[in-house]
Amino acid sequence: MKIGVVSNLFPPFSIGGYEQLCGKVCNELAALGHEIVVLTSTYGGAASDTNGYVVERRLKLLANEYDIYQPFRADPDERASITNANRLTVSDFQRRHQPDLWFLWNLFFLDDGIVDDLSLLGQPVVLFLTDNWLIAARQPNAMGQFFARCVHGSEQFSPDAQRKGDGAVMKQRAIFGSRFMHDLYESFGFNFEYRVVVHNGVDLPTVPPELFVPRTETREPGRLKILFAGRVVDIKGPQLIVAALPLIRARASQTVSLTIVGDVQDKTFASRLNEEIAASGCADLISFREPVSEAVLLQVFNDHDIYVFPSLYEPFSLTLIHAIGAGIPTVATNVGGNDEIVMDGETGVLFHKNSPSELADAVVRLAEDGRLRSRISHKGRHVARRFTFRRMIRRIENELLRAIR
């Protein structure tokens, strides 16, 4: 099977885990004997691609080429010129490579007309929808209202309360990375010819049970070591744990520290976060650390007592799977795909977003109950095995073959 992959970003250039996941999926499909040809953007510059398949970096994103978090400033004519050039590039790529089907990943900062162009060429088009990019492209005002109400506001997303799919059936096939993402697209009226949920997966290290860190006691007597690991951006919620830290310090019986592990590419948000840290009176409790590889992630989890995942919006978190798979007691918001991974009171503790007090209560509850930490750690390690990369890749391969048949 010859698979044409289109993605806005492709390793080594990425913003989050999904671009890296795209690279891993392509590598594995190639290892399974499929021919892979990738079309992606020029963002990040040239790269020496040594993965054994074609990667053409020719598309231009409608984004600031120096800082993707900053606004893209271009007049309508310039935007139209970039969009037209991209669509010609896609047409040329198709003519030269003639894939058996198209496998489209996140296309943020690209014109969604590419989807329709490819659908007219005769090959099946499969969308791997791990985020809201297609909704944002086709219903930007409605997506903006959703974020105002359900992400930055107090309203909780409920698919039953949203408008169900009532539009024309789309010719593309959709693979959703989570049940939440499936429900979100349906609530915005997207009807696909065929749709299925394939939960994203990770490679979890094989660790003998006796080598897992026991969680009945904290790593250091009398000290509670809290961890945040993820992109340091507003949507991931590190500001919530900073706001909760004074409450945790006041309520916990141990001394407290917080380690923030992640990239700080969003300089505007990083500046704001530093101001909030200074105002919290807890700057002496907080340390920052650069992002780490998956190989090191297990040790980072083992060095801490509680992992906090306070995201405001989350399609389906790979880091969250790593966390419960490592057995670290976890506190997470009850948003997006989080509750597909974390079962409240069983594999972690859930709290309502934008509530530092509730977050503090959840952390202190775990901090003061060693048996609860141990029980959550044990069950989390087993539940995480449902979300392996190998299981994910088998299902993706089957769905792509099904699309061709």
N, C-alpha and C positions, 0 to 999 in steps of 0.2 A: 504494500500500500504506500503510495506517495502522498505525503501530507504537507500541504502548504500552510504554514503557521504565520499569522500576522499578530504582532504585539507592539504596543507603543514603546515599551522598553524591553531590553533583553540583556542578560548578564554579559559582561561584568557590571553593567549600569543598571541600577535599580533604586527605587524609593523605599519599597517595603519587601515583604516576604513573597508576594505573589509573582513578581518578575523572576525572582530566584527559583520559585516553584516551576514557572514556565520552562526555564532552562533545564531543570532536573527532569521534567516530563519529556521534553524533546530528547534529552540524552538517553533516557530509558527506552523510549519508543524506537530510537535508532538502534540501541543495543538489541532490541527484540526483532530487528531485521527490516524495519520500515524505513523508507527513504524520507528524510526530513529536509524541507527547504523553508528558511525563515526570512520573513521580511519585517524589518523593524526600523526604528528611527535613527537619525544621526546623533541624537542626544547623548552627551557624554564623550563624543569624539570617536575616533577609530579604535578598533580592538583587534587583537590577533586571535582569531577564532580557530581553536585547535580541537573542536569537538567532533570532527570527522564528517560534518555535513555543512551545507550551504547556509550562510548567514549574511544577508545583504542589508546594510544599514543605509537606507536611502530615503526614508520618509522624514519629513520635517514636521516637528510638533508645533502646534499653536501654543507655545509656551516660552517663557523667558529662558534663553539658552544658557544663561549663567547660573540661574537660581530658579528652579521649577516652582518654588513657593512664592515667588514674587509675580505681580501681574504681568501679563503679556500685552505689550502696547504695540498695536498695529492698526492702521486704518482699514476700512472694509475692502478696499481694492487689494491691499497687500494680503489680507486674510484669504480673499477669493483666489488670488494667484497661488498661494501656498496649497490651498485645498485642491485646485485644479491640477497642479503639478503632482501632488500625491496620488490623485486618482489615475493620472497617466502612468505613474510609476507602478501602481498596482496592476494596471492593464498590461504593461510591458512584462512585469514579473510573471503574470499568468501565462502570457504568450510563450515565454521562453521555457518555463518549467512544467506547465501542464499537469498540476497535481490531480490526484484522484478525488480529493476533497479539501475543503478549507477549514482550518481550525483556528478560530479567532479568539484571542485573549483580550485583556483590558485594552481599550482603544481611547482612553482619556487623552485629550488634547489632539485628537484626530477627528475628521469629519465622519459622521456616522453613515454618510452616503456610500462609503466603502462597502458596508454590509450589503446594501442593495445592488451595487455594481457587481459584486462577486456572485450574488444570488442569481444574476441573469446569465451567467457564463455556462451553466449546465451542470457543474459539479455540486455535490451537496455542501452546504455551509453549516458548520457546527459552532455554536457560540458557547464558550466556557465562561459563564457569568459568575465571577467571584466578587463583583462589586456593581455599583449602580450606574456605570458609565453610559449604558444605552438609555436608561431613563433620563439621566441628566442631559443627554444630547437631544432627546426628542420631546421631553417635557421639562425644560429647565425651570420654569416658574413653579410647577407643582413640586419638583424636587426641592427647590429652595424653601417652599412652604413646609415640606416634610421635615427638613433639617431645622427650621425655626421652631416647629411644634414638638417634634419627637426626638431631636438630638440635643439642641441647645435649650429647648423648652422643657416643660415638665410632663408633657403628654407621653404616654407609653404607646408604642406601636402595637396595634392589634389588627391582624389581617381581616378579622370578621367585621371590624368597624370601617374598613377602607372599601373603596369601590373595587369590585371584582372584575376580572377580565371580561370585557364585552366588545372588544374591537375585532377587526378582521384577523383571521388566522394568518400568522406569519409563516413564510416558507422555510425559515431556518429551523434547525433543531437546537435545543438549548440544554446544556448540562449546567446545573447549578451547584455551586460549591457548598451550599448549606440549605437546609429547609427554610431558614429565614430569608435567604436571597430569593428562593422560589416564591415565597409568599409576598415579598416586596414587589417583585415584577408583576405578579398576578394582581396585586392590589392597585397597580397603576394601569391595568387594562391590557397587559401584554399577553397575547394568546399565541403560543408556538405550535407548529405542526406536531412536534414531539418534544417532550421535556422529561427530565429525570434529575434526581438529586444524587450527586456523587460527592460525598464529603471529602474535603481536602485531607491529605495525610502527610505524615512526617516519618523520617527514619529514627526510630527510638533505639538507643543502645541496648544491647543485651547485658543486663546486670543481674548476677545471682541474688536471690532474695536476701541472703545474709549480708550482702554488701550495701544494701540501701541504708540510708541514714535513719536511725530510730528517731521518732518524732515525739516521744513522750517527754523528752527534756529539750530545752533550748540548746543551741550549739555552744553557747558560753553561759555558765551559771550566772543568773541575775541580769542577763542582757538579752533583749529581743531584737533580732536583726531582720529588718523588713527589706524586701527587694521589689523594685519596679524595673522591668526589662521590656523595652519596646521603643518605637520611635518617639522622640521627645517633641511631640506636636499636640496641639489643643485637643484633637479628636481622640487621642489615646488617654487623656485625663490625668497626666502626672500632677497637674495643679490641684486635683482633688486630694491626692495623698499628702501633698504639702499642706493643704488647708486642714486635713484631719490630724496631722502629726502633733500639734499642741494638745489636742483632745486625747490622743493615744497616750502621750507622755503623762498627762494628768490622771488617766484612768488605769493604766497598766501598773502592775506591781514591780516590773523590772525597768531598768534603764533601756532606752530605745535608740536605734540608729536606722537610717534609711539609705540604701544604695540605689542610685538611678543609673541603669545601664542602657545606653542607646545613643543613636546618632542625634546630633543637634544641627542638622542642616537648615532647619527653619530658624534663622537667626532672630527674626522678629519675635516669635513665640519664646525662644530661649531667653531673650532679654526680659520679657514680661514675667517669665517663670522665676528668674533670678530676683526680680523685684518682690514677688510674692514670697519667696524664700526669706528674703531679708525682713519683710514685714511680719513673718510668722513667729519670729523669735527663736526659730529652731535651726538656723543655718549651721550651727555647730554639730547638729545631728546628721547632716546630709552630706553625702559624698557622691561624686559623679565618676562614671567609668565608661570608657569607650565600648562600642559594640563588640561582641565576641562571636566567634564561630560556633556552629552547632556542636562541634567536638568539645568545646570548652563550656558550653551551656550547662551541662549536667553538674559540673563542679561548682559553677556559680550558684545553682539551686541548692546544692548540698551545703554550701557555706552560709546559707541564710535559713531563717526559721519560718517566715511567711512570705508568700508571693502575692502582691497586690496588682490586679489588672482592672483599672478603673475607667476603661474606655467609654466614651459617650455613644459611639456607633461602631459596630464590629460585625462585618459579614461572617467571618469564621476565622478564629485566630490560630495560627500554627504554633506560636510561642506558648499559648495556653495549653495546647496538647503536650508540648515538651514539659511544661511545668508539672501538670498532674502525673505525667508519665515518670517524672523524676521523683515523685512522691512528696513534693513540698506542699504543705497545707496552703490552700489558695483562696483568696477573696476576689470576687469579680462582680462587675455590674451585671444586672439581669437584662441586658440589651442584645439585640441581634442574634448571632449564632452562639453566644456564650452559654446559654442554657441547654444547648445541644451537646455541650462538653461537660459543663459543671452542673451536677445535680445537687441542689441546695441541701446542705447537711450531710451529704453522702460522699461526693467527690470534691467538695469545696463549699464555700459560703457565698451566697449571692446577696447583693444589696442594690437599692435603687440609685441610679445615676444622679449626679449633682447633689448628693447628700453626704457631706464630710462627716456629719455626726453618725449617720448609719454605717458609714465605712469604718469609723473609729470603733463603733460598737462591735462590728464583725471581727476586726483585728483583735480587739481585747478579749472577745469571747474565745477565739482560738488560742490566744496567748495564755489564758488562764486555765485552759482545759487540755491537759496532755493526752488524755484518752481520746478526746474528740480529734485532736491533731493526728494521732496514730491511726484512728479508724479511717479518717479522710485520706490520709496518705496511702494506706493499704488499698482501699477501693479505687482511688484515682489511678494508681499504677496499672490496675487491671483494665479499667475502662478505657484508658488511653490506647490500649492495644487494638481497639476497634478502629482507630484512625491512622492506620499505617500507610506509608507511601506505596508499599507493594500492593495492598488491596486497592488503593485508589487507581494505580496505573493499570491493573487488570481490568477494572471496570471502564476506565477511559478507552482502553484499546478495544474492548468489546463494543462500546457505543460507537466508536468511529467505524469499525467494521460493519456494524448494523446500519449505519448511515449509508454506506456504499451499497450494501445489499438492498 
